[in-house]
Amino acid sequence: MPKNWTRFIYMIIVGIGISFLLHYISVPVNGPGIQFIDFLMSIIITIIIWEGNLRLDHFLNARFSWVSSPCKRIMVQLPVTIIYTAVIMYVSMLAFNMYVCKLPLESKNAFMSTSLIIGVMIAIILLSIEIGHQFFGHWKASLVEIEHHKTQVMQAQLQNLKSQINPHFLFNNMSVLSSLVYKDQDKAVDFINQLSKVYRYLLDNKDNELVSLNEELAFIRSYTYLLQIRFDTNITFEINIPDEAKRKLLPPMALQILVENAIKHNEISEAQPLNVSIKTENDWLEVSNNLQLRSQSEPSCKTGLNNIRDRYSYFTEKLIDITEDAKSFHVKIPLLQAK
């Protein structure tokens, strides 16, 4: 409300200024009370033109964005502004001449032309100021959004790194490795190689916002290799991804988070083996598992799915799809097209 009143005061000041300007450069109009009526008419016309152009500006905002299509917006809004202002000025001057004060014939055309030109010029100047204010406001907001996005991405990357490089993860893998060294040295070497690939992927992609599904799958194969050595035949992974889907994109380690959630929250034993399926359907990647919740889950920061949601929100309006029944748990995440 205060901003509307401020704009209204500006309109009155501009209207009075235009009236003085017209009287200064045009032939004065004599008659009782004409000065007050002239000011009043000028203020009313200014308000109609100013507010009308603002309404046109709001109407065009939904169709031609200043941020994404500035040239197209100028090409559309400039003639619309000129035509609207010229029509309002011409009709107002005719009404002024017919009902308020009859202009002398020798100065009528000059006064009408001068009023029209001044009105259009001032309307364009004022609208340029208003639009410039909006444009730089949107530009500033977009910069703030970009910085916020960078901060969120950095936090997500750090959280992803922490979710893998933590004592619990290292303890499990070091325990497996120490037993392999005594039992099967060749398998221990393979285990070390796959473990190094996991950490290499984490380091190589810590600054990337998106990776190809093919890269993520290569990482997942190393990651699931470690899990299968740890759990033996008590866990199985079925990966069914067509080649055309492997070129699509997703946030790095999004697939790993889904697999990790299945490990954390479900019982894995010889009596209750865990089966994890990874497949694609249209533009969606689905991770599902048989549901056999353990009574005490492994320690979790409970931010895995929220982490994925936050990162996806910057690239698509599609939402993560989670479905659960008595026997299975399914999570679908959208696959993104490379631009």
C-alpha positions in Angstrom: 0.0 0.0 0.0 2.8 2.6 0.8 4.3 2.0 -2.6 1.0 2.6 -4.3 0.5 5.9 -2.5 4.1 6.9 -3.4 3.4 6.1 -7.1 0.1 8.1 -6.9 2.0 11.1 -5.5 4.5 10.8 -8.4 1.6 10.8 -10.9 0.2 14.0 -9.4 3.6 15.7 -9.6 4.2 14.5 -13.1 0.7 15.6 -14.2 1.2 19.1 -12.8 4.6 19.3 -14.4 3.2 18.3 -17.8 0.5 21.0 -17.4 3.1 23.7 -16.7 5.2 22.4 -19.7 2.2 22.6 -22.1 1.3 26.1 -20.9 4.9 27.2 -21.3 5.4 26.0 -24.9 1.9 26.3 -26.2 -0.5 29.2 -26.6 -2.1 29.9 -23.2 -5.7 29.2 -22.8 -7.7 31.9 -21.1 -10.9 31.6 -19.3 -12.3 31.5 -15.7 -11.0 28.5 -13.8 -9.1 27.1 -16.7 -5.8 26.7 -14.8 -7.3 24.5 -12.1 -9.2 22.4 -14.6 -6.1 22.1 -16.8 -4.1 20.8 -13.8 -6.9 18.4 -12.9 -7.2 17.0 -16.5 -3.5 16.7 -16.8 -3.3 14.7 -13.5 -6.2 12.4 -14.6 -4.7 11.7 -18.0 -1.3 11.0 -16.4 -2.9 8.5 -14.0 -4.8 6.7 -16.8 -1.7 6.5 -19.0 0.7 5.5 -16.2 -1.6 2.9 -14.7 -2.7 1.6 -18.0 0.9 1.0 -19.2 1.7 -0.7 -15.9 -1.2 -3.1 -16.5 0.1 -3.7 -20.0 3.5 -4.4 -18.5 2.1 -6.9 -16.0 0.1 -8.5 -18.8 3.2 -8.9 -21.0 5.2 -10.3 -18.1 3.4 -13.6 -18.3 4.2 -13.9 -22.1 7.5 -12.3 -22.7 10.0 -12.4 -19.9 12.5 -9.5 -19.5 15.1 -12.0 -18.4 14.8 -14.7 -21.1 13.5 -12.6 -24.1 14.4 -8.9 -23.6 14.6 -8.1 -27.3 11.3 -9.6 -28.1 9.7 -7.8 -25.1 11.0 -4.4 -26.3 9.7 -5.0 -29.8 6.3 -5.8 -28.5 6.0 -3.4 -25.6 7.3 -0.3 -27.2 4.7 0.0 -30.0 2.0 -1.1 -27.6 3.0 1.6 -25.2 3.1 4.3 -27.9 -0.2 3.3 -29.4 -2.0 3.1 -26.1 -0.6 6.5 -24.9 -1.3 8.2 -28.2 -4.9 7.0 -28.2 -5.5 8.1 -24.6 -3.9 11.5 -25.2 -5.8 12.1 -28.5 -9.2 11.1 -27.0 -8.5 13.2 -23.9 -7.6 16.3 -25.8 -10.7 16.0 -28.0 -12.8 15.6 -24.8 -11.0 18.6 -23.3 -11.7 20.7 -26.4 -15.4 19.7 -26.6 -16.5 19.7 -23.0 -14.0 21.7 -20.9 -12.4 24.5 -22.9 -12.8 25.3 -26.6 -9.3 25.8 -28.0 -8.7 28.6 -30.6 -8.7 27.2 -34.1 -5.3 28.8 -34.9 -3.6 27.0 -32.0 -5.7 23.8 -31.7 -3.6 21.6 -34.0 -0.3 22.8 -32.6 -1.6 22.3 -29.0 -2.9 18.8 -29.8 0.3 17.8 -31.6 2.5 19.1 -28.8 0.4 17.5 -26.1 0.5 14.2 -28.0 4.3 14.2 -28.5 5.0 15.3 -24.9 2.6 12.7 -23.5 4.1 9.9 -25.5 7.7 10.9 -24.7 7.0 11.2 -21.0 5.1 7.9 -20.9 8.0 6.1 -22.6 10.5 7.7 -20.1 8.4 6.8 -17.1 7.7 3.3 -18.3 11.4 2.8 -19.1 12.2 3.8 -15.5 9.6 1.5 -14.1 10.6 -1.4 -16.3 14.3 -0.8 -15.6 13.5 -1.0 -12.0 11.7 -4.3 -12.5 14.3 -5.7 -14.8 17.2 -5.0 -12.4 15.0 -6.3 -9.6 14.6 -9.6 -11.4 18.2 -9.7 -12.4 19.3 -9.2 -8.8 16.8 -11.8 -7.6 18.2 -14.3 -10.2 21.8 -13.6 -8.9 20.6 -14.3 -5.4 18.9 -17.5 -6.6 22.1 -18.6 -8.4 24.2 -18.0 -5.3 21.6 -19.9 -3.3 21.7 -22.7 -5.8 25.5 -22.9 -5.6 25.4 -23.0 -1.9 22.8 -25.8 -1.9 24.8 -27.7 -4.5 28.0 -27.4 -2.4 26.2 -28.5 0.7 24.7 -31.4 -1.1 28.1 -32.4 -2.5 29.6 -32.2 0.9 26.8 -34.2 2.4 27.2 -36.8 -0.4 30.9 -37.0 0.3 30.4 -37.4 4.0 27.7 -40.1 3.5 30.5 -42.3 2.0 33.7 -41.1 3.7 32.7 -41.8 7.3 34.0 -44.3 9.9 31.0 -46.6 9.5 31.6 -47.1 5.7 35.3 -47.4 6.1 35.0 -49.8 9.0 32.8 -52.2 7.1 35.1 -52.2 4.1 38.3 -52.4 6.1 36.9 -55.3 8.0 36.0 -57.1 4.8 39.4 -56.3 3.3 41.3 -57.6 6.3 39.5 -60.9 6.1 40.1 -61.2 2.4 43.8 -60.6 2.8 44.1 -63.9 4.7 41.5 -65.9 2.7 41.9 -64.8 -0.9 44.6 -62.4 -1.9 43.5 -62.1 -5.5 40.0 -61.1 -4.4 41.5 -58.7 -1.9 43.3 -56.9 -4.8 40.1 -56.7 -6.7 38.3 -55.4 -3.7 41.0 -52.6 -3.3 40.7 -51.7 -7.0 36.9 -51.4 -6.8 37.2 -49.4 -3.5 39.6 -47.0 -5.2 37.1 -46.6 -8.1 34.4 -45.6 -5.7 36.5 -42.9 -4.1 37.9 -41.8 -7.5 34.3 -41.2 -8.6 33.5 -39.3 -5.5 36.5 -37.0 -6.0 36.1 -36.6 -9.8 32.4 -35.6 -9.5 32.3 -33.6 -6.3 32.0 -30.4 -8.4 29.6 -31.7 -11.0 25.9 -30.9 -10.9 24.9 -33.7 -13.3 26.5 -36.8 -14.7 25.4 -39.3 -17.3 23.6 -42.4 -16.2 26.4 -44.4 -17.8 29.0 -42.9 -15.5 26.7 -43.4 -12.5 26.2 -47.1 -13.4 30.0 -47.6 -13.7 30.3 -46.2 -10.2 27.4 -48.3 -8.9 28.9 -51.5 -10.2 32.0 -50.8 -8.1 29.9 -49.9 -5.2 27.7 -53.0 -5.4 30.8 -55.2 -5.8 31.9 -54.1 -2.4 28.4 -54.8 -1.0 28.3 -58.3 -2.6 31.7 -59.2 -1.2 30.4 -58.1 2.2 27.0 -59.8 2.1 27.9 -62.6 -0.3 24.8 -64.3 -1.7 22.5 -62.6 0.8 22.1 -59.6 -1.5 21.5 -59.5 -5.3 21.4 -56.6 -7.8 19.5 -56.8 -11.0 20.4 -53.9 -13.4 18.4 -53.6 -16.6 19.2 -50.3 -18.4 19.0 -49.9 -22.2 21.8 -48.2 -24.0 19.7 -45.2 -25.1 18.9 -44.4 -21.5 22.6 -44.3 -20.5 23.1 -41.0 -22.2 20.6 -39.2 -19.9 21.6 -37.3 -16.9 21.0 -37.3 -13.1 22.7 -35.7 -10.1 25.9 -37.6 -9.1 25.4 -40.3 -6.5 21.6 -40.1 -6.6 21.4 -43.7 -7.6 23.9 -44.7 -4.9 21.8 -42.9 -2.2 18.8 -45.0 -3.2 20.8 -48.2 -3.1 22.3 -47.2 0.2 18.8 -46.6 1.7 17.8 -50.1 0.8 20.8 -51.5 2.6 20.4 -49.3 5.7 16.7 -50.0 6.3 16.3 -53.7 5.4 17.3 -57.0 6.9 20.0 -58.8 5.0 20.7 -62.4 5.9 20.7 -65.9 4.4 17.1 -66.4 5.6 16.1 -63.0 4.3 18.1 -62.1 1.2 17.7 -58.6 -0.2 16.9 -58.2 -3.9 17.6 -54.8 -5.4 16.3 -54.0 -8.9 17.6 -51.0 -11.0 15.7 -50.3 -14.3 14.4 -47.5 -16.4 10.9 -46.8 -17.7 10.5 -43.9 -20.2 12.4 -41.0 -18.6 12.4 -42.5 -15.1 15.0 -44.5 -13.2 13.5 -46.9 -10.7 15.2 -48.6 -7.8 13.1 -51.2 -5.9 13.7 -53.8 -3.3 11.7 -56.4 -1.3 10.6 -54.9 2.0 11.9 -56.5 5.1 12.6 -53.6 7.5 15.1 -54.3 10.3 14.2 -53.3 13.8 17.3 -51.2 14.2 18.5 -49.4 11.1 22.1 -48.3 10.6 22.9 -44.7 11.6 21.4 -42.3 9.1 21.3 -38.5 8.7 17.8 -39.0 7.2 18.6 -36.5 4.4 19.1 -38.9 1.5 15.8 -38.5 -0.4 15.6 -34.8 0.6 19.1 -34.3 -0.8 18.0 -35.7 -4.1 14.7 -33.7 -4.1 16.6 -30.5 -3.5 19.1 -31.1 -6.3 16.4 -32.1 -8.8 14.4 -29.0 -8.0 17.0 -26.8 -9.9 16.7 -28.8 -13.1 13.1 -30.1 -13.4 9.6 -29.7 -12.0 9.2 -33.5 -11.9 9.0 -34.9 -8.4 10.5 -38.1 -6.9 7.9 -40.8 -6.9 7.9 -43.1 -3.8 5.6 -46.1 -3.5 5.4 -48.7 -0.9 3.3 -51.8 -0.2 3.5 -54.7 2.2 6.2 -56.5 0.2 8.2 -53.9 -1.7 9.6 -50.4 -1.8 10.0 -48.4 -5.0 11.6 -45.0 -5.8 11.5 -43.4 -9.2 13.7 -40.4 -10.1 13.5 -38.5 -13.4 16.2 -38.8 -16.0 17.2 -35.5 -17.6 17.9 -34.7 -21.2 21.3 -33.3 -22.1 21.0 -29.8 -23.5 
